[in-house]
Amino acid sequence: MDRDALADFLSRSRARLTPADVALAPGARRRTPGLRREEVAQLAGLSVDYYARLEQRRGPQPSPQLLAALARALRLSEDERDHLFHLAGHEPPRRHDVLAHVRPGLLLILDRLHDVPAQVVSDLGDVLAQNAMAAAVFGDLAALAPDRRNLLLRWFADPASRALFPPEDHDALARAHVASLRAVHAARPGDRRAAELLARLLATGEEFAAYWERHEVAVRRSGGKRVLHPVVGELELECEVLAAGGQDQLLLVHTAPAGSECASRLELLRVVGASV
């Protein structure tokens, strides 16, 4: 671990960003350019003291999970992320590990979408990043372990997660999840992560196995979705699916027609979302 170089790289990466770059309010007048330490800590989900110690060359060796969070918070490119890992004394994640690094371009778009729910999802259903509105509508998944952020595992291994959707929509949503996995599994033969996910889903019981046996195939596409929100009531949303980088990472943007009741409820949720 090169503490001096790590501290310098973190400090310089922080200095080149503005609050607008990461969808934060500018706040009071700033004496120096760039983000404050507490803002980086907030974006990465760390304590301010821990992050400050890293920049002061006296922190403990950060874990790979923490480094990945810092790379996202600082909007690092893949090359910069790898450099961060090397400075901290770790091997960088594999370049094609979709869970390891959300593309900065997608994060930039996500930051700009402050009034609609949006999240970055892998083609296998892993929720990689959410904006504040998505966390308010679908629940904040950032605090969960990575294997608990997968939409398919949540659906089939934790049926309580389905309460967010009308019961009459459950069959169609389950079929869509499984059909999407079918398409990805066939397109990536020998892929370890796809095989592991399928094995875990088959182990959840007969329900998933029955859907899998249907052999339905469909990639994730745009369409309507209804959400039963506990605070603002039912939301009828249109989901736009934008693919990036060979379609292994998808940006899901949920909107409502301007002037609609649903749009009013989303605006209310945007205001009260932080307290939900």
Disulfide bonds with the S-S distance in Angstrom:
none
